[in-house]
């Protein structure tokens, strides 16, 4: 049985959500990971624990507290309502916020490991050449940490694609607005439409395999070059 228009809409929304979430996570996750890899502050432990929380918390717990915070009685919801923006629950923006929080460790931790592996020697050499912080980052840190950025982008994108509990709690199940692939599969199963559920589930299975294959292939290639 071919995919329906609702299936294609869910796929497009999922890819859009995953792409935007990955870009945002790379932008905000880079300074967090760089700080965690360099700092000796006592805050490193608490901040690292907060970043890693989605690894151990059930998605429904994260989704529940985000639902409260983004809702009409939550502090974020009251702030957005005061700005005339309404609430962010059951909206694509709410999905993005939840996805950024839920997928953060999958981006920050590979970047943190990549930055830590660089060591201090290249930075010291750049400093002796009077390179500024931005020049050092773009000319030294970024090229050396490139494998970490590739891994972070792949894992962040793939993890966002596979979300279910968080997006269902925050976004609900609104066609072409918050209904992503995982929720669409759930709908098909609830309606006993197993053939259509199989098509989408098989697509997710193939996608996950290709992501892992690309990730391990890139790691093997880097090991061969080193």
C-alpha positions as protocol buffer text, in pm:
chain_id: "A"
residue {
  index: 1
  type: UNK
  ca { x: 0 y: 0 z: 0 }
}
residue {
  index: 2
  type: UNK
  ca { x: 155 y: 333 z: -103 }
}
residue {
  index: 3
  type: UNK
  ca { x: 210 y: 617 z: 138 }
}
residue {
  index: 4
  type: UNK
  ca { x: -74 y: 864 z: 179 }
}
residue {
  index: 5
  type: UNK
  ca { x: -58 y: 1242 z: 161 }
}
residue {
  index: 6
  type: UNK
  ca { x: -72 y: 1249 z: 541 }
}
residue {
  index: 7
  type: UNK
  ca { x: 234 y: 1021 z: 552 }
}
residue {
  index: 8
  type: UNK
  ca { x: 429 y: 1248 z: 319 }
}
residue {
  index: 9
  type: UNK
  ca { x: 326 y: 1552 z: 525 }
}
residue {
  index: 10
  type: UNK
  ca { x: 452 y: 1380 z: 841 }
}
residue {
  index: 11
  type: UNK
  ca { x: 781 y: 1291 z: 670 }
}
residue {
  index: 12
  type: UNK
  ca { x: 831 y: 1649 z: 549 }
}
residue {
  index: 13
  type: UNK
  ca { x: 752 y: 1791 z: 892 }
}
residue {
  index: 14
  type: UNK
  ca { x: 992 y: 1547 z: 1057 }
}
residue {
  index: 15
  type: UNK
  ca { x: 1277 y: 1635 z: 821 }
}
residue {
  index: 16
  type: UNK
  ca { x: 1208 y: 2005 z: 868 }
}
residue {
  index: 17
  type: UNK
  ca { x: 1206 y: 1966 z: 1247 }
}
residue {
  index: 18
  type: UNK
  ca { x: 1523 y: 1756 z: 1252 }
}
residue {
  index: 19
  type: UNK
  ca { x: 1713 y: 1994 z: 1022 }
}
residue {
  index: 20
  type: UNK
  ca { x: 1621 y: 2307 z: 1217 }
}
residue {
  index: 21
  type: UNK
  ca { x: 1690 y: 2139 z: 1551 }
}
residue {
  index: 22
  type: UNK
  ca { x: 2033 y: 2021 z: 1435 }
}
residue {
  index: 23
  type: UNK
  ca { x: 2133 y: 2369 z: 1319 }
}
residue {
  index: 24
  type: UNK
  ca { x: 2019 y: 2528 z: 1646 }
}
residue {
  index: 25
  type: UNK
  ca { x: 2195 y: 2263 z: 1852 }
}
residue {
  index: 26
  type: UNK
  ca { x: 2523 y: 2310 z: 1666 }
}
residue {
  index: 27
  type: UNK
  ca { x: 2501 y: 2685 z: 1727 }
}
residue {
  index: 28
  type: UNK
  ca { x: 2423 y: 2671 z: 2098 }
}
residue {
  index: 29
  type: UNK
  ca { x: 2591 y: 2339 z: 2170 }
}
residue {
  index: 30
  type: UNK
  ca { x: 2933 y: 2447 z: 2041 }
}
residue {
  index: 31
  type: UNK
  ca { x: 3003 y: 2712 z: 2309 }
}
residue {
  index: 32
  type: UNK
  ca { x: 2859 y: 2485 z: 2579 }
}
residue {
  index: 33
  type: UNK
  ca { x: 3079 y: 2193 z: 2470 }
}
residue {
  index: 34
  type: UNK
  ca { x: 3384 y: 2418 z: 2437 }
}
residue {
  index: 35
  type: UNK
  ca { x: 3331 y: 2554 z: 2787 }
}
residue {
  index: 36
  type: UNK
  ca { x: 3278 y: 2207 z: 2935 }
}
residue {
  index: 37
  type: UNK
  ca { x: 3598 y: 2082 z: 2769 }
}
residue {
  index: 38
  type: UNK
  ca { x: 3813 y: 2370 z: 2896 }
}
residue {
  index: 39
  type: UNK
  ca { x: 3675 y: 2494 z: 3227 }
}
residue {
  index: 40
  type: UNK
  ca { x: 3791 y: 2394 z: 3572 }
}
residue {
  index: 41
  type: UNK
  ca { x: 3495 y: 2558 z: 3740 }
}
residue {
  index: 42
  type: UNK
  ca { x: 3289 y: 2366 z: 3996 }
}
residue {
  index: 43
  type: UNK
  ca { x: 2991 y: 2437 z: 3771 }
}
residue {
  index: 44
  type: UNK
  ca { x: 3122 y: 2193 z: 3513 }
}
residue {
  index: 45
  type: UNK
  ca { x: 2965 y: 1895 z: 3692 }
}
residue {
  index: 46
  type: UNK
  ca { x: 2616 y: 2046 z: 3739 }
}
residue {
  index: 47
  type: UNK
  ca { x: 2608 y: 2190 z: 3386 }
}
residue {
  index: 48
  type: UNK
  ca { x: 2725 y: 1860 z: 3237 }
}
residue {
  index: 49
  type: UNK
  ca { x: 2461 y: 1675 z: 3437 }
}
residue {
  index: 50
  type: UNK
  ca { x: 2185 y: 1908 z: 3315 }
}
residue {
  index: 51
  type: UNK
  ca { x: 2296 y: 1864 z: 2954 }
}
residue {
  index: 52
  type: UNK
  ca { x: 2298 y: 1484 z: 2994 }
}
residue {
  index: 53
  type: UNK
  ca { x: 1959 y: 1461 z: 3171 }
}
residue {
  index: 54
  type: UNK
  ca { x: 1768 y: 1360 z: 2855 }
}
residue {
  index: 55
  type: UNK
  ca { x: 1984 y: 1046 z: 2840 }
}
residue {
  index: 56
  type: UNK
  ca { x: 1828 y: 910 z: 3160 }
}
residue {
  index: 57
  type: UNK
  ca { x: 1491 y: 1084 z: 3193 }
}
residue {
  index: 58
  type: UNK
  ca { x: 1186 y: 932 z: 3024 }
}
residue {
  index: 59
  type: UNK
  ca { x: 1079 y: 1149 z: 2728 }
}
residue {
  index: 60
  type: UNK
  ca { x: 734 y: 1189 z: 2883 }
}
residue {
  index: 61
  type: UNK
  ca { x: 887 y: 1351 z: 3193 }
}
residue {
  index: 62
  type: UNK
  ca { x: 1067 y: 1609 z: 2981 }
}
residue {
  index: 63
  type: UNK
  ca { x: 755 y: 1661 z: 2772 }
}
residue {
  index: 64
  type: UNK
  ca { x: 537 y: 1701 z: 3080 }
}
residue {
  index: 65
  type: UNK
  ca { x: 748 y: 1975 z: 3239 }
}
residue {
  index: 66
  type: UNK
  ca { x: 789 y: 2151 z: 2905 }
}
residue {
  index: 67
  type: UNK
  ca { x: 412 y: 2136 z: 2864 }
}
residue {
  index: 68
  type: UNK
  ca { x: 372 y: 2309 z: 3201 }
}
residue {
  index: 69
  type: UNK
  ca { x: 640 y: 2569 z: 3127 }
}
residue {
  index: 70
  type: UNK
  ca { x: 516 y: 2651 z: 2777 }
}
residue {
  index: 71
  type: UNK
  ca { x: 146 y: 2637 z: 2867 }
}
residue {
  index: 72
  type: UNK
  ca { x: -76 y: 2933 z: 2957 }
}
residue {
  index: 73
  type: UNK
  ca { x: 11 y: 2909 z: 3328 }
}
residue {
  index: 74
  type: UNK
  ca { x: 382 y: 2842 z: 3283 }
}
residue {
  index: 75
  type: UNK
  ca { x: 647 y: 3113 z: 3314 }
}
residue {
  index: 76
  type: UNK
  ca { x: 745 y: 3081 z: 2948 }
}
residue {
  index: 77
  type: UNK
  ca { x: 383 y: 3068 z: 2840 }
}
residue {
  index: 78
  type: UNK
  ca { x: 296 y: 3380 z: 3039 }
}
residue {
  index: 79
  type: UNK
  ca { x: 594 y: 3561 z: 2888 }
}
residue {
  index: 80
  type: UNK
  ca { x: 502 y: 3471 z: 2529 }
}
residue {
  index: 81
  type: UNK
  ca { x: 140 y: 3568 z: 2594 }
}
residue {
  index: 82
  type: UNK
  ca { x: 255 y: 3905 z: 2730 }
}
residue {
  index: 83
  type: UNK
  ca { x: 442 y: 3955 z: 2403 }
}
residue {
  index: 84
  type: UNK
  ca { x: 126 y: 3876 z: 2208 }
}
residue {
  index: 85
  type: UNK
  ca { x: 266 y: 3548 z: 2073 }
}
residue {
  index: 86
  type: UNK
  ca { x: 21 y: 3317 z: 2250 }
}
residue {
  index: 87
  type: UNK
  ca { x: 146 y: 2989 z: 2394 }
}
residue {
  index: 88
  type: UNK
  ca { x: 402 y: 2764 z: 2225 }
}
residue {
  index: 89
  type: UNK
  ca { x: 232 y: 2436 z: 2313 }
}
residue {
  index: 90
  type: UNK
  ca { x: 81 y: 2240 z: 2024 }
}
residue {
  index: 91
  type: UNK
  ca { x: 287 y: 2440 z: 1774 }
}
residue {
  index: 92
  type: UNK
  ca { x: 588 y: 2373 z: 1554 }
}
residue {
  index: 93
  type: UNK
  ca { x: 792 y: 2619 z: 1761 }
}
residue {
  index: 94
  type: UNK
  ca { x: 712 y: 2417 z: 2071 }
}
residue {
  index: 95
  type: UNK
  ca { x: 832 y: 2104 z: 1893 }
}
residue {
  index: 96
  type: UNK
  ca { x: 1161 y: 2275 z: 1811 }
}
residue {
  index: 97
  type: UNK
  ca { x: 1214 y: 2380 z: 2173 }
}
residue {
  index: 98
  type: UNK
  ca { x: 1140 y: 2031 z: 2301 }
}
residue {
  index: 99
  type: UNK
  ca { x: 1361 y: 1871 z: 2035 }
}
residue {
  index: 100
  type: UNK
  ca { x: 1654 y: 2100 z: 2115 }
}
residue {
  index: 101
  type: UNK
  ca { x: 1637 y: 2007 z: 2483 }
}
residue {
  index: 102
  type: UNK
  ca { x: 1580 y: 1636 z: 2420 }
}
residue {
  index: 103
  type: UNK
  ca { x: 1859 y: 1597 z: 2163 }
}
residue {
  index: 104
  type: UNK
  ca { x: 2114 y: 1827 z: 2328 }
}
residue {
  index: 105
  type: UNK
  ca { x: 2341 y: 1557 z: 2479 }
}
residue {
  index: 106
  type: UNK
  ca { x: 2370 y: 1386 z: 2142 }
}
residue {
  index: 107
  type: UNK
  ca { x: 2529 y: 1702 z: 2003 }
}
residue {
  index: 108
  type: UNK
  ca { x: 2712 y: 1849 z: 2303 }
}
residue {
  index: 109
  type: UNK
  ca { x: 2890 y: 1533 z: 2415 }
}
residue {
  index: 110
  type: UNK
  ca { x: 3054 y: 1447 z: 2077 }
}
residue {
  index: 111
  type: UNK
  ca { x: 3163 y: 1811 z: 2046 }
}
residue {
  index: 112
  type: UNK
  ca { x: 3297 y: 1813 z: 2401 }
}
residue {
  index: 113
  type: UNK
  ca { x: 3500 y: 1498 z: 2333 }
}
residue {
  index: 114
  type: UNK
  ca { x: 3633 y: 1647 z: 2009 }
}
residue {
  index: 115
  type: UNK
  ca { x: 3738 y: 1970 z: 2177 }
}
residue {
  index: 116
  type: UNK
  ca { x: 3901 y: 1783 z: 2467 }
}
residue {
  index: 117
  type: UNK
  ca { x: 4098 y: 1564 z: 2223 }
}
residue {
  index: 118
  type: UNK
  ca { x: 4257 y: 1872 z: 2066 }
}
residue {
  index: 119
  type: UNK
  ca { x: 4447 y: 1950 z: 2384 }
}
residue {
  index: 120
  type: UNK
  ca { x: 4607 y: 2279 z: 2479 }
}
residue {
  index: 121
  type: UNK
  ca { x: 4917 y: 2265 z: 2259 }
}
residue {
  index: 122
  type: UNK
  ca { x: 4755 y: 2390 z: 1933 }
}
residue {
  index: 123
  type: UNK
  ca { x: 4590 y: 2675 z: 2124 }
}
residue {
  index: 124
  type: UNK
  ca { x: 4919 y: 2773 z: 2282 }
}
residue {
  index: 125
  type: UNK
  ca { x: 5087 y: 2781 z: 1941 }
}
residue {
  index: 126
  type: UNK
  ca { x: 4807 y: 2998 z: 1805 }
}
residue {
  index: 127
  type: UNK
  ca { x: 4847 y: 3233 z: 2100 }
}
residue {
  index: 128
  type: UNK
  ca { x: 5221 y: 3271 z: 2035 }
}
residue {
  index: 129
  type: UNK
  ca { x: 5132 y: 3373 z: 1680 }
}
residue {
  index: 130
  type: UNK
  ca { x: 4902 y: 3639 z: 1828 }
}
residue {
  index: 131
  type: UNK
  ca { x: 4585 y: 3482 z: 1694 }
}
residue {
  index: 132
  type: UNK
  ca { x: 4268 y: 3620 z: 1850 }
}
residue {
  index: 133
  type: UNK
  ca { x: 3998 y: 3398 z: 2005 }
}
residue {
  index: 134
  type: UNK
  ca { x: 3780 y: 3397 z: 1692 }
}
residue {
  index: 135
  type: UNK
  ca { x: 4076 y: 3340 z: 1461 }
}
residue {
  index: 136
  type: UNK
  ca { x: 4195 y: 3055 z: 1683 }
}
residue {
  index: 137
  type: UNK
  ca { x: 3853 y: 2894 z: 1683 }
}
residue {
  index: 138
  type: UNK
  ca { x: 3794 y: 2910 z: 1308 }
}
residue {
  index: 139
  type: UNK
  ca { x: 4154 y: 2841 z: 1202 }
}
residue {
  index: 140
  type: UNK
  ca { x: 4260 y: 2584 z: 1461 }
}
residue {
  index: 141
  type: UNK
  ca { x: 3979 y: 2445 z: 1674 }
}
residue {
  index: 142
  type: UNK
  ca { x: 3712 y: 2408 z: 1406 }
}
residue {
  index: 143
  type: UNK
  ca { x: 3928 y: 2213 z: 1154 }
}
residue {
  index: 144
  type: UNK
  ca { x: 4067 y: 1983 z: 1424 }
}
residue {
  index: 145
  type: UNK
  ca { x: 3720 y: 1919 z: 1570 }
}
residue {
  index: 146
  type: UNK
  ca { x: 3556 y: 1861 z: 1230 }
}
residue {
  index: 147
  type: UNK
  ca { x: 3498 y: 1485 z: 1291 }
}
residue {
  index: 148
  type: UNK
  ca { x: 3320 y: 1572 z: 1614 }
}
residue {
  index: 149
  type: UNK
  ca { x: 3094 y: 1817 z: 1433 }
}
residue {
  index: 150
  type: UNK
  ca { x: 3005 y: 1552 z: 1174 }
}
residue {
  index: 151
  type: UNK
  ca { x: 2922 y: 1299 z: 1446 }
}
residue {
  index: 152
  type: UNK
  ca { x: 2722 y: 1555 z: 1644 }
}
residue {
  index: 153
  type: UNK
  ca { x: 2520 y: 1660 z: 1339 }
}
residue {
  index: 154
  type: UNK
  ca { x: 2440 y: 1301 z: 1241 }
}
residue {
  index: 155
  type: UNK
  ca { x: 2339 y: 1196 z: 1592 }
}
residue {
  index: 156
  type: UNK
  ca { x: 2139 y: 1514 z: 1659 }
}
residue {
  index: 157
  type: UNK
  ca { x: 1947 y: 1482 z: 1333 }
}
residue {
  index: 158
  type: UNK
  ca { x: 1881 y: 1109 z: 1371 }
}
residue {
  index: 159
  type: UNK
  ca { x: 1775 y: 1137 z: 1734 }
}
residue {
  index: 160
  type: UNK
  ca { x: 1528 y: 1414 z: 1651 }
}
residue {
  index: 161
  type: UNK
  ca { x: 1378 y: 1206 z: 1371 }
}
residue {
  index: 162
  type: UNK
  ca { x: 1312 y: 923 z: 1616 }
}
residue {
  index: 163
  type: UNK
  ca { x: 1139 y: 1133 z: 1884 }
}
residue {
  index: 164
  type: UNK
  ca { x: 797 y: 1030 z: 2008 }
}
residue {
  index: 165
  type: UNK
  ca { x: 717 y: 1099 z: 2373 }
}
residue {
  index: 166
  type: UNK
  ca { x: 841 y: 1457 z: 2388 }
}
residue {
  index: 167
  type: UNK
  ca { x: 680 y: 1571 z: 2064 }
}
residue {
  index: 168
  type: UNK
  ca { x: 352 y: 1400 z: 2148 }
}
residue {
  index: 169
  type: UNK
  ca { x: 335 y: 1568 z: 2490 }
}
residue {
  index: 170
  type: UNK
  ca { x: 420 y: 1916 z: 2362 }
}
residue {
  index: 171
  type: UNK
  ca { x: 274 y: 1913 z: 2013 }
}
residue {
  index: 172
  type: UNK
  ca { x: -12 y: 1670 z: 2032 }
}
residue {
  index: 173
  type: UNK
  ca { x: -123 y: 1523 z: 1704 }
}
residue {
  index: 174
  type: UNK
  ca { x: -216 y: 1803 z: 1464 }
}
residue {
  index: 175
  type: UNK
  ca { x: -190 y: 1709 z: 1094 }
}
residue {
  index: 176
  type: UNK
  ca { x: 68 y: 1909 z: 894 }
}
residue {
  index: 177
  type: UNK
  ca { x: 155 y: 2108 z: 1208 }
}
residue {
  index: 178
  type: UNK
  ca { x: 284 y: 1880 z: 1483 }
}
residue {
  index: 179
  type: UNK
  ca { x: 225 y: 1525 z: 1356 }
}
residue {
  index: 180
  type: UNK
  ca { x: 569 y: 1378 z: 1288 }
}
residue {
  index: 181
  type: UNK
  ca { x: 654 y: 1034 z: 1151 }
}
residue {
  index: 182
  type: UNK
  ca { x: 667 y: 855 z: 1487 }
}
residue {
  index: 183
  type: UNK
  ca { x: 322 y: 988 z: 1579 }
}
residue {
  index: 184
  type: UNK
  ca { x: 189 y: 900 z: 1234 }
}
residue {
  index: 185
  type: UNK
  ca { x: 305 y: 540 z: 1281 }
}
residue {
  index: 186
  type: UNK
  ca { x: 129 y: 532 z: 1618 }
}
residue {
  index: 187
  type: UNK
  ca { x: -190 y: 660 z: 1455 }
}
residue {
  index: 188
  type: UNK
  ca { x: -176 y: 388 z: 1189 }
}
residue {
  index: 189
  type: UNK
  ca { x: -133 y: 118 z: 1453 }
}
residue {
  index: 190
  type: UNK
  ca { x: -418 y: 256 z: 1662 }
}
residue {
  index: 191
  type: UNK
  ca { x: -640 y: 248 z: 1352 }
}
residue {
  index: 192
  type: UNK
  ca { x: -522 y: -111 z: 1279 }
}
residue {
  index: 193
  type: UNK
  ca { x: -368 y: 14 z: 952 }
}
residue {
  index: 194
  type: UNK
  ca { x: -72 y: -217 z: 983 }
}
residue {
  index: 195
  type: UNK
  ca { x: 25 y: -205 z: 616 }
}
residue {
  index: 196
  type: UNK
  ca { x: 73 y: 171 z: 620 }
}
residue {
  index: 197
  type: UNK
  ca { x: 244 y: 151 z: 960 }
}
residue {
  index: 198
  type: UNK
  ca { x: 480 y: -105 z: 811 }
}
residue {
  index: 199
  type: UNK
  ca { x: 576 y: 126 z: 524 }
}
residue {
  index: 200
  type: UNK
  ca { x: 665 y: 411 z: 756 }
}
residue {
  index: 201
  type: UNK
  ca { x: 831 y: 188 z: 1015 }
}
residue {
  index: 202
  type: UNK
  ca { x: 1040 y: 19 z: 746 }
}
residue {
  index: 203
  type: UNK
  ca { x: 1146 y: 359 z: 616 }
}
residue {
  index: 204
  type: UNK
  ca { x: 1254 y: 457 z: 969 }
}
residue {
  index: 205
  type: UNK
  ca { x: 1445 y: 129 z: 1003 }
}
residue {
  index: 206
  type: UNK
  ca { x: 1632 y: 183 z: 676 }
}
residue {
  index: 207
  type: UNK
  ca { x: 1703 y: 544 z: 768 }
}
residue {
  index: 208
  type: UNK
  ca { x: 1842 y: 446 z: 1109 }
}
residue {
  index: 209
  type: UNK
  ca { x: 2063 y: 179 z: 952 }
}
residue {
  index: 210
  type: UNK
  ca { x: 2201 y: 423 z: 694 }
}
residue {
  index: 211
  type: UNK
  ca { x: 2272 y: 681 z: 964 }
}
residue {
  index: 212
  type: UNK
  ca { x: 2466 y: 430 z: 1174 }
}
residue {
  index: 213
  type: UNK
  ca { x: 2646 y: 300 z: 865 }
}
residue {
  index: 214
  type: UNK
  ca { x: 2753 y: 654 z: 771 }
}
residue {
  index: 215
  type: UNK
  ca { x: 2865 y: 723 z: 1128 }
}
residue {
  index: 216
  type: UNK
  ca { x: 3075 y: 407 z: 1163 }
}
residue {
  index: 217
  type: UNK
  ca { x: 3214 y: 444 z: 810 }
}
residue {
  index: 218
  type: UNK
  ca { x: 3330 y: 798 z: 884 }
}
residue {
  index: 219
  type: UNK
  ca { x: 3495 y: 682 z: 1207 }
}
residue {
  index: 220
  type: UNK
  ca { x: 3671 y: 399 z: 1027 }
}
residue {
  index: 221
  type: UNK
  ca { x: 3791 y: 638 z: 757 }
}
residue {
  index: 222
  type: UNK
  ca { x: 3928 y: 878 z: 1020 }
}
residue {
  index: 223
  type: UNK
  ca { x: 4104 y: 590 z: 1195 }
}
residue {
  index: 224
  type: UNK
  ca { x: 4263 y: 491 z: 863 }
}
residue {
  index: 225
  type: UNK
  ca { x: 4387 y: 844 z: 800 }
}
residue {
  index: 226
  type: UNK
  ca { x: 4537 y: 884 z: 1147 }
}
